Amino acid sequence: MIIVGSTNAEVGIERGMDILRNGGSAMDAVEATIRLVEDNPEDHTVGFNSYPNLLGELQLDASIMDGSTLETGAVAAMSGYREAISIARKVKDVLPHVLLAGAGAERFAKEMGFEHQARMVTEEISDLRVERLKEDMSPEVFSGLASRSDLHQWVRLATDPEKTGGTVNVLARDSRGNLCTGVSTSGWAWKYPWQGR
């Protein structure tokens, strides 16, 4: 049995190892480990309280794969739900699809009984976004950002090269030799928003 992860997985690795030691599956261990990272308010690159996109929306991506069957589930550009990795697992378990994005992922999360969160970003992170964007934008540009037809021109200025990474990656092998891998991220800070509504 083994479980390994990226540096930011440290907050959940012990929980994942406990699952493996108690005979649990690699899939359960990976999901539980990543869930703890997604719920960690100190990690601003994964899950709750992560860096939002250019318009201030938090959009999450996650994927999980069962190494024995190669079945995969993923969500992308999903807003309003904290448990991206668990929703990705439900995609794998319930649907014939591999990936759901945006409104489709959100609808599915609701159907599966996950709780919608009205606020996914704290005031601290919201204020940090405003401060960062106002460094490169005039008040007129900033106040009308959501309705601009040239948003793509502002992404390169706004994207913070110090906040581009942070995806949590976890791999586990259980006592039966089954492998699982999972990833979860909010993507780059101040990234271009997905507008599939």
C-alpha positions as CSV (number, residue, x, y, z in Angstrom):
1,M,0.0,0.0,0.0
2,I,1.2,3.4,-0.8
3,I,-0.2,6.9,-1.3
4,V,1.8,9.9,-2.7
5,G,0.8,13.4,-3.6
6,S,1.9,16.9,-4.5
7,T,3.2,19.1,-1.7
8,N,-0.3,20.6,-1.1
9,A,-1.7,17.1,-0.5
10,E,0.1,16.9,2.8
11,V,-3.0,18.0,4.7
12,G,-4.9,14.8,3.6
13,I,-2.2,12.2,3.1
14,E,-2.5,10.7,6.6
15,R,-6.3,10.3,6.1
16,G,-5.7,8.6,2.8
17,M,-3.2,6.2,4.4
18,D,-5.6,5.4,7.2
19,I,-8.1,4.3,4.7
20,L,-5.6,2.1,3.0
21,R,-4.4,0.6,6.3
22,N,-8.0,-0.3,7.2
23,G,-8.5,-2.2,3.9
24,G,-10.1,0.6,1.9
25,S,-9.8,1.1,-1.8
26,A,-7.2,3.3,-3.6
27,M,-10.2,5.2,-5.0
28,D,-11.6,6.0,-1.5
29,A,-8.1,7.0,-0.3
30,V,-7.5,9.4,-3.2
31,E,-10.9,11.0,-2.9
32,A,-10.7,11.5,0.8
33,T,-7.2,13.0,0.6
34,I,-8.2,15.4,-2.1
35,R,-11.4,16.4,-0.3
36,L,-9.3,17.6,2.7
37,V,-7.2,19.7,0.3
38,E,-10.4,21.1,-1.3
39,D,-11.7,22.1,2.1
40,N,-8.4,23.7,3.3
41,P,-9.1,27.5,3.4
42,E,-5.3,28.1,3.5
43,D,-4.8,26.5,0.1
44,H,-5.8,29.1,-2.5
45,T,-5.3,26.9,-5.6
46,V,-7.7,24.1,-4.9
47,G,-11.3,24.0,-3.8
48,F,-13.0,26.4,-1.4
49,N,-11.4,29.9,-1.2
50,S,-9.2,29.4,-4.2
51,Y,-8.2,32.2,-6.5
52,P,-11.2,33.0,-8.8
53,N,-11.2,33.9,-12.5
54,L,-10.9,37.3,-14.0
55,L,-14.6,38.1,-13.2
56,G,-14.4,36.9,-9.6
57,E,-16.1,33.5,-10.1
58,L,-14.5,30.4,-8.6
59,Q,-14.5,27.7,-11.2
60,L,-13.2,24.2,-10.2
61,D,-11.8,21.3,-12.2
62,A,-11.2,17.7,-11.0
63,S,-10.6,14.3,-12.4
64,I,-10.3,10.8,-11.0
65,M,-9.2,7.5,-12.7
66,D,-9.5,3.9,-11.6
67,G,-6.3,2.2,-12.7
68,S,-7.8,-1.3,-12.9
69,T,-10.7,-0.4,-15.2
70,L,-9.3,2.9,-16.7
71,E,-12.8,4.4,-15.9
72,T,-12.5,8.2,-15.5
73,G,-14.8,10.9,-14.3
74,A,-14.1,14.7,-14.5
75,V,-15.7,18.0,-14.0
76,A,-14.5,21.4,-15.4
77,A,-15.4,25.0,-14.9
78,M,-17.8,24.1,-12.1
79,S,-19.0,26.8,-9.8
80,G,-20.9,26.7,-6.5
81,Y,-19.8,23.2,-5.3
82,R,-16.9,22.5,-3.0
83,E,-16.4,18.8,-3.6
84,A,-15.1,18.8,-7.2
85,I,-13.2,15.4,-6.8
86,S,-16.3,13.7,-5.3
87,I,-18.5,15.0,-8.1
88,A,-15.9,13.8,-10.6
89,R,-16.1,10.4,-9.0
90,K,-19.9,10.4,-9.3
91,V,-19.5,11.2,-13.0
92,K,-17.3,8.1,-13.3
93,D,-19.7,5.9,-11.3
94,V,-23.1,7.1,-12.6
95,L,-22.8,8.4,-16.1
96,P,-21.6,7.0,-19.4
97,H,-19.7,10.2,-19.9
98,V,-16.2,11.1,-18.8
99,L,-16.4,14.9,-18.5
100,L,-19.1,17.4,-17.5
101,A,-18.4,21.1,-17.7
102,G,-19.9,24.3,-16.4
103,A,-23.7,24.3,-16.0
104,G,-23.9,20.6,-16.8
105,A,-21.5,19.7,-14.0
106,E,-23.4,22.0,-11.6
107,R,-26.8,20.4,-12.6
108,F,-25.4,16.9,-12.1
109,A,-23.9,17.9,-8.7
110,K,-27.3,19.1,-7.6
111,E,-29.0,15.9,-8.9
112,M,-26.5,13.9,-6.9
113,G,-27.4,15.7,-3.7
114,F,-24.3,17.9,-3.3
115,E,-24.9,21.1,-1.4
116,H,-24.7,24.3,-3.5
117,Q,-22.5,27.0,-1.9
118,A,-23.6,30.6,-2.5
119,R,-20.2,31.9,-1.5
120,M,-17.0,30.0,-2.4
121,V,-14.5,32.8,-1.9
122,T,-13.8,34.8,1.3
123,E,-13.6,38.6,1.4
124,E,-9.8,38.3,1.7
125,I,-9.4,36.5,-1.7
126,S,-12.0,38.8,-3.3
127,D,-10.1,41.9,-2.1
128,L,-6.8,40.4,-3.3
129,R,-8.4,40.0,-6.8
130,V,-9.6,43.6,-6.8
131,E,-6.3,44.9,-5.7
132,R,-4.4,42.8,-8.3
133,L,-6.6,43.8,-11.2
134,K,-6.6,47.5,-10.3
135,E,-2.8,47.5,-10.6
136,D,-3.2,47.1,-14.4
137,M,-6.7,48.5,-15.1
138,S,-8.2,51.9,-15.0
139,P,-11.3,52.2,-12.8
140,E,-13.5,52.4,-16.0
141,V,-12.1,49.1,-17.4
142,F,-12.3,47.4,-14.0
143,S,-15.9,48.5,-13.3
144,G,-17.1,47.3,-16.8
145,L,-15.0,44.1,-16.9
146,A,-17.9,41.7,-17.1
147,S,-19.4,43.3,-20.2
148,R,-16.2,43.9,-22.1
149,S,-15.9,42.4,-25.6
150,D,-12.1,42.4,-25.3
151,L,-11.7,40.5,-22.1
152,H,-9.0,38.4,-23.7
153,Q,-6.7,41.4,-23.9
154,W,-6.8,41.8,-20.1
155,V,-6.1,38.2,-19.1
156,R,-2.3,38.4,-19.8
157,L,-2.0,41.5,-17.7
158,A,-4.1,40.2,-14.9
159,T,-2.8,36.6,-14.7
160,D,-0.4,36.4,-11.8
161,P,2.7,34.4,-12.7
162,E,3.3,33.7,-9.0
163,K,-0.2,32.0,-8.7
164,T,-0.3,29.7,-11.8
165,G,0.2,26.4,-10.2
166,G,-1.3,24.5,-7.3
167,T,-3.2,21.5,-8.7
168,V,-3.3,18.8,-6.1
169,N,-2.2,15.4,-7.4
170,V,-2.7,12.1,-5.5
171,L,-1.8,8.6,-6.5
172,A,-2.5,5.5,-4.4
173,R,-2.2,1.7,-4.6
174,D,-4.3,-0.4,-2.2
175,S,-3.7,-3.8,-0.6
176,R,-5.3,-5.5,-3.6
177,G,-2.8,-3.8,-6.0
178,N,-5.4,-1.4,-7.5
179,L,-4.2,2.0,-8.5
180,C,-6.1,5.3,-8.5
181,T,-5.1,8.8,-9.4
182,G,-6.9,12.1,-8.8
183,V,-6.4,15.8,-9.4
184,S,-8.2,19.0,-8.4
185,T,-7.6,22.6,-9.1
186,S,-9.1,26.1,-9.5
187,G,-6.7,26.8,-12.3
188,W,-4.7,30.0,-12.7
189,A,-5.5,32.9,-10.5
190,W,-7.6,35.5,-12.5
191,K,-7.8,33.2,-15.6
192,Y,-10.2,33.7,-18.5
193,P,-13.7,32.7,-17.4
194,W,-15.6,29.9,-19.0
195,Q,-19.0,31.3,-20.2
196,G,-21.0,28.2,-21.1
197,R,-24.3,29.2,-19.5
